[in-house]
Amino acid sequence: MKWARNKASGCMAAMLLACAYTVAWADDASPFDPQQHEGTQQLVDELAEQGIPRQWLTDALNQASFSQSVLDAMEGAAERRLRWYEYRDIFLTQQRIEEGADFISEYEDAFARAEDVYGVPPEIIAAIIGVETYYGKHKGRHLVLDSLATLAFNHPVRGGFFRGELTAFLKIAHEQGVEVDELYGSYAGAMGYPQFIPTSYQAYAVDFDGDGKRDLWENPVDAIGSVANYFAVHGWQRDGAIYHEADGPDSAPETLPINQTSKPDVTVSEAIEAGIEPQSALDPELLVVPLRLELADDSIQYRLGEYNFYVITRYNHSHLYAMAVTELSEAIARQVEG
């Protein structure tokens, strides 16, 4: 109970801090003005030393506004509050499945080339983009600049992380000549068709159509190649399985880590010993992630994730997310074959 009280106190302090900022900046059109805000001034100095024009940086940050809705959204991610069947139903709709198949058909050459180069099947790439932005239809309603500036300088726990993302975003915007006040994304600053955060954009985005630009905001071909590249860099195993169906007890085995998003470290034989039995024969020494999923009728579904399941969790560190992408990809593949 002591931990619970401390956590509650921390949350209350964060809320009060956010409210204080809201009041202080209610009449201030530029709360991140580098001439007034110590944090943004330091960021300008840092990036100016790296060669980005100081005036460009000052003008960019002068356009940033504090967003309380961004801080609020950080506390309510669906992965933290929904059970498997509730989360699954958000994404496994017939319309999303059909439009995923259409998306693959429309960009067939790009998907085929991505699979050839990176080893990632079209349906997996399409499912990621389908879950993230409904194939580019919903790329986010928050100005990326506002989201990242708010989180960088006001998030009570992860401010340092988001300062790095804001730094990367400013570098990308300057390098690519885009207007910082025209780019929308998620409340956490993820951008474009695949919702890459800025550091992922820097690290994994590719110019897949050869036009000289890495454009994930408006170019689906670049997005397709970039998602495939992301998976390949994180160790996607070409032609490898993602999971295997299994049977298990009503209660979660206490001797095994369940629903983890770290690398598989449980052998099939250990899973069997704990009561989770694969429905098909597997190598006893195969390393897996035991998964326990709640269904709408209160029954439990068990699965054993392989390394490719772990790779999907590199995109979003949630077993629910990875399984939703997997099941959507399977449904899209059936629709394509159909």
Beta strands, then each sheet from edge to edge (+ up, - down):
strand 1: 142-143
strand 2: 184-185
strand 3: 243-247
strand 4: 266-267
strand 5: 277-278
strand 6: 287-294
strand 7: 300-305
sheet 1: 1+ 2-
sheet 2: 4+ 6- 7+ 3- 5+
end
